[in-house]
């Protein structure tokens, strides 16, 4: 697939995915959601609230994964966000996308990390879901981790703790949360329904030096560790590298196909080297933006900016490996 076609597909896919939200059928009428299903009550409530709906064929597809673009629409609707015009630009999400105004507004509010890429078609992970729901609904922090498969150093650990303490999730069973798992439509309905019903218990909060009381879930200066701050950015850095590798793999496949068909090596090189360089430059720019945001967050919390250097080291190593893999793939 050429880059133009790929870009067109990226622009079109969110529009097609928007069909998920166009049906007005109630949960009770969904052919594939029975009253005995765990998600039934939540789906019914979210449909009634106008947050989510089904497909034109009368199904809900509760076991289908939710993409990041779809999650932005759902979170935005659950919060009652009134979308407005925005000048925010993304390399992978056109302003004509149904998800665009929600993504722009949620980034403005700090619910999604600010970046020039959004990865709209990437399935939403349960870790990401914990982060955005905790931020969106200002869930209070908790020191108790009920899940055995979430390390204290995991990037989303503090958010998963908050989600569990608020009763929004009970995990997947056997004391596990499955942080790397993807969120399904049925699960998202349950999470959003629980989040909308959550009410933080009343508690006396010490006033800040400015005299204002922080909103529930707002980190108190000095309480976040450097590892937790870095963890908030880990998924974004990993996604950045994954996207770059995917784009380079496409180029490698095209170049190899032309070589196998008898094309001259230098001709192929001169054609694809500039394209690979463009991918590298765009990825570098996005990395530098993320890296700057991370170092700013660290220094504001009183930590040294050098705490972020491990990300730069890992990124440079990944770049080197991707270049080697690219050449090996083309020439093998």
Residue pairs with C-beta under 8 A, 6 or more apart in sequence:
1 9
1 250
2 254
3 275
6 250
10 92
10 93
10 120
10 121
11 94
11 96
11 97
13 120
13 121
14 69
14 93
14 97
14 98
14 99
14 120
14 121
15 96
15 97
15 98
17 67
17 69
17 70
17 121
18 73
18 98
18 99
19 55
19 56
20 52
20 53
20 54
20 55
20 61
20 70
20 185
21 52
21 53
21 73
21 98
22 53
22 56
23 53
23 54
23 55
23 56
23 58
24 53
25 47
25 53
25 54
25 58
26 44
26 47
26 48
27 33
27 40
27 43
27 44
27 47
27 60
28 35
28 44
29 58
30 43
30 54
30 58
30 59
30 60
31 57
31 58
31 59
32 59
32 60
32 61
32 62
33 39
33 40
33 43
33 60
33 62
33 186
34 40
37 62
37 186
38 186
38 190
39 62
39 186
39 187
39 189
39 190
41 193
42 186
42 189
42 190
42 192
42 193
42 194
43 52
43 60
43 62
43 186
43 189
45 189
45 193
46 52
46 78
46 189
46 192
46 193
47 53
47 54
49 78
49 196
50 77
51 74
51 77
51 78
51 192
52 74
52 77
52 185
52 188
52 189
52 192
54 60
54 61
55 61
60 185
60 186
61 185
62 184
62 185
62 186
62 189
63 184
63 185
63 186
64 184
64 185
65 123
65 124
65 182
65 183
65 184
65 185
66 74
66 123
66 124
66 182
66 183
66 184
66 185
66 187
66 188
67 120
67 121
67 122
67 123
67 124
68 118
68 119
68 120
68 121
68 122
68 123
68 124
68 128
69 93
69 97
69 98
69 99
69 103
69 118
69 120
69 121
70 99
70 124
71 124
71 128
71 129
71 132
71 183
71 188
72 99
72 102
72 103
72 106
72 112
72 120
73 98
73 99
73 102
74 188
74 192
75 102
75 106
75 111
75 132
75 133
75 136
75 192
76 83
76 101
76 102
76 105
76 106
77 102
78 136
78 192
78 195
78 196
79 136
81 102
81 105
81 106
83 101
83 102
83 105
84 101
84 105
85 101
86 95
86 100
86 101
86 104
86 105
86 108
88 104
88 107
88 108
89 95
89 116
90 100
90 103
90 116
90 117
90 118
91 116
91 117
91 282
91 286
92 117
92 118
92 119
92 120
92 243
93 99
93 100
93 103
93 118
93 120
94 100
97 120
99 120
103 112
103 118
103 120
106 112
106 132
106 136
107 113
107 114
107 115
109 135
110 135
111 132
111 135
111 136
112 118
112 132
113 232
113 233
113 236
113 290
113 293
114 293
115 236
115 286
115 289
115 290
116 285
116 286
116 289
117 239
117 240
117 243
117 286
119 239
119 243
122 239
123 182
123 183
124 182
124 183
124 188
125 179
125 180
125 181
125 182
125 183
125 235
126 177
126 178
126 179
126 180
126 181
126 182
126 183
127 154
127 155
127 156
127 159
127 160
127 179
127 180
127 235
128 156
128 235
129 183
129 188
129 191
130 156
130 159
130 160
130 162
130 163
130 169
130 179
131 156
131 159
131 232
131 235
133 139
133 159
133 163
133 168
133 191
133 192
133 195
134 159
134 162
134 163
134 217
135 159
135 217
136 195
137 166
137 195
137 196
137 198
137 217
138 200
138 215
138 216
138 217
138 218
139 162
139 163
139 165
139 166
139 168
139 195
139 198
139 200
139 216
139 217
140 162
140 165
140 166
140 200
140 216
140 217
141 158
141 161
141 162
141 217
141 219
141 223
142 161
142 162
142 164
142 165
143 161
144 161
144 164
144 165
145 152
145 157
145 160
145 161
145 164
146 164
146 171
146 175
147 160
147 164
147 171
147 175
147 176
147 177
148 175
148 176
149 175
149 176
149 177
149 178
149 179
150 156
150 157
150 160
150 177
150 179
151 157
153 227
153 231
154 160
154 179
154 231
155 228
155 230
155 231
155 232
155 233
155 234
155 235
156 179
156 231
156 232
156 235
157 228
157 231
158 224
158 228
158 231
160 169
160 177
160 179
162 217
163 169
164 170
164 171
164 177
166 194
166 195
166 198
166 200
167 194
167 198
168 191
168 194
168 195
168 198
169 177
169 191
169 194
171 177
171 178
172 178
172 181
183 191
200 216
205 213
205 214
207 213
208 214
214 220
221 301
221 302
222 301
222 302
224 301
226 298
226 301
226 303
226 307
229 294
229 297
229 298
229 301
229 303
229 307
230 294
230 298
230 307
230 308
230 310
230 311
232 297
233 290
233 293
233 294
233 297
233 311
236 290
237 287
237 290
237 311
237 314
237 315
240 283
240 286
240 287
240 290
241 283
241 315
241 318
241 322
243 283
244 279
244 280
244 283
244 322
245 322
245 325
247 279
248 276
248 279
248 322
248 325
248 326
249 329
251 272
251 275
251 276
251 279
251 326
252 325
252 326
252 329
252 330
253 329
254 272
255 268
255 271
255 272
255 330
256 329
256 330
256 332
258 268
258 271
259 265
259 268
259 330
268 330
276 326
280 319
287 315
291 308
291 311
291 312
294 308
294 311
295 305
295 308
298 304
298 305
298 307
298 308
299 305
